[in-house]
């Protein structure tokens, strides 16, 4: 730490505890403060000469910039050894970008690029193609970046994230162009053109042209085997539900559930069917109303009270109330009001 930045009380601590005691004091103080007051912890570590601990604190929080700033304060004779230990520490925890940045800060560019390449390979192996692509891009391996972006596009397709897939394929084309691999770029471009099928399908679905949309499903499945058929059925069903075409929505959610073996997706479609069923059950029928308070008058059919929250209807002729289901069933059998005896049909019951 530069002399002008050393606190005035440092000398007092050294005089009281001795050089070695003061060093232990600062290290203990830094470790006590690193989670609650990192700036004070940084000063304590630097006063102790505990450069590894000072930088490690920022490695743990992925703050490469602050870590690099502290490295500039490490004496030259200690710098390389400390940075290599820190880089190894970051690497072992999967923090490949910061491990590389630490080495790059002291001029070891080739080693930094090698770490990024290893990291990209590891992320590709564990199905994190977007991270792998970013790391390959950073070390100038545009060919591998393109392959990772292409893989990312396929994953997005399989998850039904169409726009994310298009973006990934567009990035793959750019990466292949940058790495002078025109055949790969053209191959991905041809794949991207097939997205017109999906766009047409969505237009049909959004406009309610259910038959036309369903007719395209087999063709889409051939062009995009990664897209689950169940997702396409569910997309049609969602549009129908929003358009209040509930019976058709039920049909397509049912098809979606039948066409997938994924338990999570199947459950989501079953939940959608339950949701629609609940909505249908809670809808008021023609002429039905909900009692907002207990009625003084009793049901003209069963002669029992009509309670708050109950479903009721009034006779269009005498205006007397009855429980909705009781009145409708009575009309179906007797064809008249039980109170005024007016001839009625169920269709005569209208909203007031």
C-alpha positions in Angstrom: 0.0 0.0 0.0 1.4 3.5 -0.9 2.7 5.3 2.2 0.3 8.2 1.6 -2.6 5.9 1.9 -1.6 4.1 5.0 -3.7 5.0 8.0 -2.2 7.1 10.8 -3.0 4.5 13.5 -0.9 1.8 11.8 2.2 2.9 13.6 0.4 2.8 16.9 -0.7 -0.8 16.3 2.9 -1.9 15.3 4.3 -0.2 18.4 1.8 -1.9 20.7 1.7 -5.4 19.1 5.0 -5.6 17.3 5.4 -6.3 13.6 4.3 -9.9 13.6 1.5 -9.2 16.1 0.3 -6.3 14.0 0.2 -8.5 10.9 -2.0 -11.1 12.7 -4.2 -8.3 13.9 -4.8 -6.9 10.4 -5.5 -10.4 8.9 -8.0 -11.2 11.7 -9.6 -7.8 11.2 -9.8 -8.3 7.4 -11.5 -11.7 7.7 -14.0 -10.3 10.2 -14.9 -7.4 8.0 -14.7 -8.9 4.5 -18.4 -9.8 4.3 -19.8 -6.7 6.1 -17.3 -4.0 5.1 -15.2 -5.1 2.1 -13.4 -1.8 1.7 -12.2 -1.8 5.3 -11.3 -5.5 4.9 -9.2 -4.6 1.8 -7.2 -2.0 3.7 -6.6 -4.4 6.6 -5.4 -7.2 4.3 -3.1 -4.8 2.5 -1.6 -3.5 5.7 -0.9 -7.1 6.7 0.6 -7.8 3.3 -2.0 -10.5 2.8 -2.4 -9.8 -0.9 -3.9 -13.2 -1.7 -6.8 -12.6 0.8 -7.3 -9.0 -0.5 -7.8 -10.1 -4.1 -9.6 -13.4 -3.2 -12.4 -11.3 -1.6 -13.2 -9.8 -5.0 -12.7 -13.1 -6.9 -15.4 -14.5 -4.6 -17.8 -11.7 -5.7 -16.8 -11.9 -9.4 -15.4 -8.3 -9.3 -12.6 -8.7 -11.8 -11.9 -4.9 -12.0 -11.3 -4.4 -8.2 -9.2 -7.6 -8.1 -7.0 -6.2 -10.9 -6.7 -2.9 -9.1 -5.3 -4.6 -6.0 -2.9 -6.7 -8.1 -1.2 -3.4 -9.1 -0.3 -2.9 -5.4 1.4 -6.2 -5.0 5.2 -5.9 -4.9 6.8 -7.1 -8.2 8.7 -9.9 -6.6 5.5 -11.4 -5.2 3.1 -10.5 -8.0 3.4 -13.6 -10.3 3.3 -16.2 -7.6 0.3 -14.5 -5.9 -1.6 -14.1 -9.2 -1.0 -17.7 -10.3 -2.4 -18.9 -6.9 -5.4 -16.7 -7.3 -6.0 -17.7 -10.9 -5.9 -21.4 -9.8 -8.3 -20.6 -7.0 -10.8 -19.0 -9.4 -10.3 -21.7 -12.0 -11.1 -24.5 -9.5 -14.4 -22.7 -8.7 -15.5 -22.5 -12.4 -14.8 -18.7 -12.5 -12.9 -19.0 -15.8 -13.3 -15.4 -17.0 -11.9 -13.9 -13.8 -9.1 -16.5 -13.7 -8.1 -15.4 -17.2 -8.4 -11.7 -16.3 -6.0 -12.1 -13.4 -3.4 -13.6 -15.6 -4.0 -11.1 -18.3 -3.5 -8.2 -15.8 0.2 -9.2 -15.5 0.7 -9.8 -19.2 0.2 -13.6 -19.5 -2.2 -13.3 -22.4 -1.7 -16.7 -24.0 -2.3 -18.5 -20.7 -5.4 -16.4 -20.1 -6.8 -17.4 -23.5 -6.0 -21.1 -22.8 -8.1 -20.9 -19.6 -11.0 -19.4 -21.5 -10.8 -22.1 -24.1 -10.8 -24.8 -21.4 -13.8 -23.0 -19.7 -15.6 -22.9 -23.0 -15.1 -26.6 -23.5 -16.4 -27.4 -20.0 -19.5 -25.2 -20.4 -20.2 -26.8 -23.7 -20.0 -30.3 -22.1 -22.5 -29.4 -19.4 -25.0 -27.9 -21.9 -24.3 -24.2 -21.3 -23.7 -23.3 -25.0 -24.4 -19.6 -24.6 -21.6 -19.3 -21.9 -19.3 -21.4 -24.1 -20.0 -19.3 -27.1 -19.1 -16.1 -25.2 -15.8 -17.6 -23.9 -14.9 -18.9 -27.4 -15.7 -15.5 -28.8 -13.4 -13.8 -26.2 -10.4 -16.0 -27.3 -11.1 -15.5 -31.0 -12.4 -19.0 -31.8 -15.3 -17.8 -33.9 -15.7 -21.3 -35.5 -16.4 -22.8 -32.1 -18.4 -19.8 -31.0 -20.7 -20.4 -34.0 -21.1 -24.1 -33.1 -22.0 -23.2 -29.6 -24.5 -20.6 -30.7 -26.1 -23.1 -33.1 -26.4 -25.6 -30.2 -28.0 -22.8 -28.1 -30.5 -22.3 -30.9 -31.4 -26.0 -30.9 -31.9 -25.9 -27.1 -34.1 -22.8 -27.3 -36.2 -24.5 -30.1 -36.7 -27.6 -28.0 -38.0 -25.4 -25.2 -40.4 -23.6 -27.4 -38.4 -20.2 -27.2 -38.7 -19.4 -30.9 -37.3 -15.8 -30.8 -34.4 -16.9 -28.7 -33.6 -19.6 -31.2 -33.7 -17.2 -34.1 -31.3 -14.8 -32.3 -28.9 -17.7 -31.5 -28.9 -18.9 -35.2 -28.3 -15.3 -36.4 -25.3 -15.1 -34.1 -24.1 -18.5 -35.3 -24.2 -17.2 -38.9 -22.2 -14.1 -38.0 -19.6 -16.2 -36.1 -19.2 -18.6 -39.0 -18.8 -15.7 -41.4 -16.2 -14.2 -39.2 -14.3 -17.5 -39.2 -14.5 -17.9 -43.0 -16.7 -21.0 -42.8 -19.3 -20.1 -45.6 -20.7 -23.6 -45.8 -21.7 -23.7 -42.2 -23.0 -20.1 -42.5 -25.2 -21.1 -45.5 -26.4 -24.2 -43.7 -27.6 -22.2 -40.7 -29.1 -19.6 -43.1 -31.2 -22.3 -44.8 -32.4 -23.4 -41.3 -33.3 -19.9 -40.4 -35.4 -19.5 -43.6 -37.6 -22.4 -42.3 -38.7 -20.1 -39.5 -41.2 -18.7 -42.0 -43.2 -21.9 -41.3 -43.4 -21.1 -37.7 -44.3 -17.5 -38.3 -47.1 -18.6 -40.7 -48.3 -21.1 -38.1 -48.4 -18.4 -35.4 -50.3 -16.1 -37.8 -53.0 -18.8 -38.3 -53.2 -19.5 -34.6 -53.4 -15.9 -33.6 -56.2 -15.2 -36.1 -58.1 -18.3 -35.0 -57.6 -20.2 -38.2 -57.3 -23.4 -36.2 -57.6 -25.9 -39.1 -54.9 -24.2 -41.1 -52.6 -24.0 -38.1 -53.1 -27.7 -37.3 -52.5 -28.6 -40.9 -49.0 -27.2 -40.6 -48.0 -29.1 -37.5 -46.6 -32.2 -39.3 -44.6 -30.0 -41.7 -43.1 -28.0 -38.8 -42.3 -31.2 -37.0 -40.3 -32.4 -40.0 -38.4 -29.2 -40.3 -37.9 -28.7 -36.6 -37.8 -32.1 -34.9 -36.6 -30.4 -31.7 -40.0 -28.6 -31.3 -42.4 -30.6 -29.3 -45.8 -31.1 -31.1 -47.4 -30.6 -27.7 -46.1 -27.0 -27.6 -47.8 -26.3 -31.0 -51.1 -27.7 -29.8 -50.8 -25.7 -26.6 -50.1 -22.5 -28.5 -53.3 -23.0 -30.5 -55.2 -23.8 -27.3 -53.9 -20.6 -25.6 -55.1 -18.4 -28.4 -58.5 -20.1 -28.4 -58.8 -19.7 -24.7 -58.1 -16.0 -24.9 -60.7 -15.7 -27.6 -63.3 -17.4 -25.3 -63.5 -20.4 -27.7 -63.4 -22.6 -24.6 -64.7 -25.9 -26.1 -62.1 -25.7 -28.9 -59.4 -24.7 -26.3 -60.2 -27.8 -24.3 -59.8 -30.0 -27.4 -56.3 -28.6 -28.1 -55.0 -28.7 -24.5 -56.2 -32.3 -24.5 -54.2 -33.0 -27.7 -51.2 -31.3 -26.1 -51.4 -33.4 -23.0 -51.8 -36.6 -25.1 -48.8 -35.8 -27.3 -46.1 -35.4 -24.7 -44.3 -37.7 -22.3 -42.8 -34.8 -20.4 -44.5 -35.0 -17.0 -44.0 -31.3 -16.3 -45.6 -30.2 -19.6 -48.3 -32.8 -19.3 -49.2 -31.4 -15.8 -49.2 -27.8 -17.1 -51.8 -28.8 -19.9 -53.9 -30.7 -17.3 -53.8 -27.6 -15.1 -55.0 -25.5 -18.1 -57.9 -27.9 -18.6 -58.8 -27.7 -15.0 -58.6 -23.9 -15.1 -61.0 -23.8 -18.1 -63.3 -26.2 -16.4 -63.4 -24.1 -13.3 -64.2 -21.0 -15.3 -67.0 -22.7 -17.1 -68.4 -24.0 -13.8 -68.4 -20.6 -12.3 -70.0 -18.9 -15.2 -73.6 -17.7 -14.6 -76.3 -19.2 -16.8 -78.9 -17.2 -18.7 -81.2 -15.5 -16.2 -79.1 -16.5 -13.2 -78.0 -14.0 -10.5 -76.1 -14.2 -7.3 -77.9 -13.2 -4.1 -76.0 -10.3 -2.4 -77.8 -10.8 0.9 -80.3 -13.2 2.5 -83.7 -12.9 0.8 -86.8 -12.1 2.8 -88.9 -14.2 0.4 -88.4 -17.9 0.2 -87.9 -20.0 -3.0 -91.3 -20.5 -4.7 -90.3 -24.1 -5.5 -88.8 -25.6 -2.3 -90.1 -23.0 0.1 -86.6 -22.7 1.7 -84.7 -19.5 2.3 -82.4 -18.1 -0.5 -79.1 -17.4 1.2 -76.5 -14.8 0.4 -74.2 -16.0 -2.4 -76.9 -18.4 -3.7 -77.8 -18.7 -7.3 -81.3 -17.5 -8.0 -83.7 -16.5 -10.7 -87.0 -14.6 -10.8 -90.1 -15.6 -12.7 -90.4 -13.2 -15.7 -94.2 -13.0 -15.0 -94.7 -12.6 -11.2 -91.1 -11.6 -10.4 -91.0 -14.1 -7.5 -87.6 -15.6 -6.7 -86.5 -19.2 -6.7 -83.3 -21.1 -6.5 -82.0 -21.2 -10.0 -81.6 -25.0 -10.4 -85.0 -25.6 -8.7 -86.9 -23.3 -11.0 -85.2 -24.6 -14.2 -85.9 -28.2 -13.3 -89.5 -27.4 -12.4 -90.0 -25.7 -15.7 -88.6 -28.7 -17.6 -91.2 -30.9 -15.9 -94.3 -28.7 -15.4 -93.8 -26.0 -18.0 -95.2 -23.3 -15.7 -94.4 -21.1 -12.8 -95.2 -22.8 -9.4 -96.4 -19.4 -8.1 -98.4 -17.7 -10.8 -98.9 -20.8 -13.1 -97.8 -18.8 -16.2 -96.9 -21.1 -19.0 -93.1 -20.8 -19.4 -90.1 -22.5 -21.2 -86.5 -22.5 -20.1 -85.7 -20.3 -23.0 -88.1 -17.7 -21.6 -85.7 -17.0 -18.7 -83.7 -14.0 -19.7 -81.4 -11.6 -17.9 -83.2 -8.8 -16.3 
